[in-house]
Amino acid sequence: MKYKKLSLNYLIATTLFLGATSVFAVSATMDKMKSTGAITMGVRESSIPMSYTIGDSRFDGYHVEVCRMILADVKDKLSMSTLRINYQPVTSQNRVPLVQNGTVDIECGTTTNNTARAKDVGFANTLYVEEVRIAVKANSGITSIAQLAGKKVATTTGTTSVQLLRKHEKANGVNFDEVFGKDHADSFLLLESGRADAFVMDGSILAGNIANSKNPKDYKIVGEVLATEPIAIMVPKNDPEFKAAVNAAIAKIVANGNMPKLWNKWFLAPIPPKNIVVGLELSPATKNAWANLNDKPAEDYNKK
């Protein structure tokens, strides 16, 4: 049954791509790839293990590797012999504007697909479904949202995590102070240094920062799941042909059975540069996203 679903996804996406190949001229991104021999990939510096720097201006991670595989497929379809990938670090604040203004051609970080952002950019089919959680120091005694009353809660500027916390039904009457980190590493440092009592963010980012800390056993992820969100690759909104090509490549990666291998590589095995193990098991939500490829926004995931 699963094989049939995957095959159908592949056939649909391939059909879309074949349609796109006849109108390459209207794809600004693919025209740019052919004329310059290069493409610019937006990446994050500290979103372990999704997208992060490994030093010397090099980047890697689950979403980065997926994007490299996608671009290799598009390169082949365009009959290009080589394609140079330029890596452009982005932040939570500038990632959408940089895709909008064409500085970044494809963003491979940790961006939630939601209806507000979809007004400005396009999103490829989801390959990772995130759970927003709370990280605290293991000896803090905090185990739930209710215990955040009167505490300082860190999040990263430009993200939606604390908004989700405030909207959670169990946060009614819970007042806390919000403190901001300029990026995820900075937000974790607020927790690590005691300037924040909790850090609210995507579970994978919390797990990655904890695994990368000096003493991972000093921290834990606690409390209720605040929201379930599709994390997706961003593409220019005004280039549906490029999005179709990206989705065709995604369907091929899924159909070839590569997704479980990528998950094991980035979430369950030692990763560079420090050989840390994030230790995040594959969730049923992400597994379902692979089996039923779609670009539904976060709002569709959290309907009650």
Disulfide bonds with the S-S distance in Angstrom:
Cys67-Cys108 2.00
